[in-house]
Amino acid sequence: MKFTIPGEPVPKERPRRGPHGNWYTPRATKAYEDTVAYSAMAAGSKLTGPVVLNTTVYTSNRKLDMDNVLKSLADGLNGHGYDDDRQICELHMYRVWSANPRVEVELKETQETTEDP
C-alpha cells in the first residue's frame, strides 16, 4: 500500500488536561492523525500481519521533531493502515528538505523475525 499525505507533517503533541480534569489530544494533532487515516483508507484495505513502514517526510521546517512525526503517523494509521501500530516490525524514515511538504508512505506485509539469529 502506497499513499501520500499532503501538507506539512505535524508532530504529535502531548495530551492536555482540560479545565474539568479530562485529558484530550490537541486539535492540530487530532486533525493530522485524521488526515493520515483518510489517506490510508483511500489507498486500500488495512494490513493484518507484521508490517514494514517506509516513510519519506518532505518538509520545509528545519526544526521538525521526526520521532513525534512518526508517532502521529503510526497513531493515525491505527485501524486504517493496520489494526495496531504494534504490527510494525521494521521502520525506515527519511527527511527531505522541500518547498512541497508532504509525507509519502509505503506499508507492506513482511515476515516477523521471532528468534535471535
Buried (B, 14 or more C-beta within 10 A) or exposed (E): BEBEBEEBBBBBBEEEEEEEEEEEBBEEBBEBBEBBBBBBBEBEEBBEEBBBBBBBBBBEBEEBEBEBBBBBBBBBBBBBBBBEBEBBBEEEBEBEEEEEBBBBBBBEBBEEEEEEE
